[in-house]
Amino acid sequence: MSYGYTPPPVVFNERTNEGLTDANARIGKMSNTVAELEVKLEAMYRVMIDQGIDPALFEAKIEEIMKEREIPQPPVIESKPCPKCGMAVKNTAIMPLFGKCMYCGTKVPFTPSFIKNEEKTDS
């Protein structure tokens, strides 16, 4: 796998210079994050292959995941109780991987995991 550099897209429909600058900075940061994740993913893939895992297993798993995505799933809004006041806090796109309690203002982390919620509770 070889990935070339692609410059980040530029936002032109923002009306203010500050908004345009902010939007372009966020897009640039996202592009950098995606590039970083591509390198990490390729490294993980190569390590697994070096450790003897058959590449066909990856292909089968990708196919399985793609089939799961074909089935429409109702949107699930993840929430967890606020550690300070106990009220439900929802994960938002405004602050990725964090939510903010609208009752007491506590910042609540939504730590990502490779384990689905139903798998976590089964064990």
C-alpha positions in Angstrom: 0.0 0.0 0.0 1.4 3.4 -0.9 -0.3 6.6 0.0 0.7 9.9 -1.6 0.1 13.3 0.0 -3.2 14.9 -0.9 -3.6 18.5 0.1 -6.5 19.2 2.4 -9.7 20.5 0.8 -10.3 24.2 1.1 -13.6 25.6 2.3 -14.8 28.5 0.1 -18.4 29.1 1.2 -17.6 30.5 4.7 -18.5 34.2 4.8 -15.9 35.5 7.4 -12.1 35.4 7.1 -11.9 34.0 10.7 -14.5 31.3 9.9 -12.6 30.4 6.7 -9.3 30.2 8.5 -10.8 28.1 11.3 -12.5 25.7 8.9 -9.4 25.2 6.8 -7.3 24.6 10.0 -9.8 22.0 11.1 -9.7 20.3 7.7 -5.9 20.3 7.7 -5.9 18.7 11.2 -8.4 16.1 10.0 -6.3 15.3 6.9 -3.2 14.9 9.1 -5.1 12.6 11.5 -6.3 10.5 8.5 -2.8 10.3 7.2 -1.5 9.3 10.6 -4.1 6.6 10.9 -3.3 5.2 7.5 0.3 4.7 8.5 -0.7 3.1 11.8 -3.2 0.8 10.1 -0.6 -0.3 7.5 1.9 -0.9 10.3 -0.6 -3.0 12.3 -1.5 -5.0 9.1 2.2 -5.7 8.3 2.9 -6.8 11.9 0.0 -9.2 11.9 1.1 -10.6 8.5 4.7 -11.0 9.9 3.2 -12.8 12.9 1.6 -15.4 10.6 -2.0 -14.2 10.3 -3.4 -15.1 6.9 -4.4 -12.0 4.8 -7.6 -13.9 3.8 -8.8 -13.5 7.4 -8.7 -9.7 6.9 -10.6 -10.0 3.6 -13.2 -12.2 5.2 -13.6 -9.8 8.1 -13.9 -6.8 5.8 -16.6 -8.6 3.8 -18.4 -9.4 7.0 -18.3 -5.8 8.2 -19.5 -4.5 4.8 -22.5 -6.9 4.9 -23.4 -5.7 8.4 -23.4 -2.1 7.1 -25.8 -3.1 4.3 -28.5 -3.7 6.9 -30.0 -0.4 8.0 -29.3 0.1 11.7 -31.3 2.6 13.8 -29.0 5.4 14.9 -27.7 4.8 18.4 -26.9 7.8 20.5 -24.4 6.7 23.0 -24.8 8.1 26.4 -23.3 7.5 29.9 -24.0 8.8 33.3 -22.2 12.0 34.5 -19.7 11.0 37.1 -20.5 14.1 39.1 -24.4 14.4 39.0 -25.5 11.1 37.5 -27.5 12.6 34.6 -27.2 11.2 31.1 -24.5 12.7 28.9 -24.4 12.2 25.2 -21.4 11.9 22.9 -21.4 14.8 20.5 -19.6 15.7 17.2 -18.8 19.1 18.6 -16.2 17.7 21.0 -15.2 14.3 19.6 -14.8 11.5 22.2 -16.2 13.8 24.9 -19.6 14.9 26.1 -20.4 17.8 28.4 -23.1 17.4 31.1 -25.8 20.0 30.4 -26.7 20.0 34.1 -23.3 20.5 35.9 -20.9 21.1 33.0 -18.6 18.1 33.7 -16.6 16.9 30.7 -17.2 13.1 30.2 -14.9 11.0 28.1 -16.2 8.5 25.6 -13.2 6.2 25.2 -13.2 4.4 21.9 -12.9 0.6 21.9 -12.7 -2.2 19.3 -15.2 -4.2 21.5 -18.9 -3.6 20.8 -21.1 -2.7 23.7 -23.0 -6.0 23.6 -19.7 -7.9 23.6 -18.5 -5.9 26.7 -21.6 -6.8 28.7 -21.7 -10.5 27.7 -18.5 -11.4 29.6 
